[in-house]
Amino acid sequence: GWLNYQIEHHMFPDMTPLQYRKLQPLVKSVCKKHGVQYIQQNGLYRTWRMLRCAVGDDQMIKCDAILPPASTKDKGLVPAND
């Protein structure tokens, strides 16, 4: 389970799964502040979609980067290669 808390899990892998629900509002607000898309869907629905993708009956939706690499570098979010 816990497919509906994948972002929280990858940000804080050592946190117990029972804490993800408490952390989720903070993660959502940080994503919103920085313009990062946060998609929340029912765990059973996501499992069904994943299985359909695995057998070739469906495909994942392509998501373009919010900030293109040049913009990220210009804003100081990525170290410049000197």
Disulfide bonds with the S-S distance in Angstrom:
none
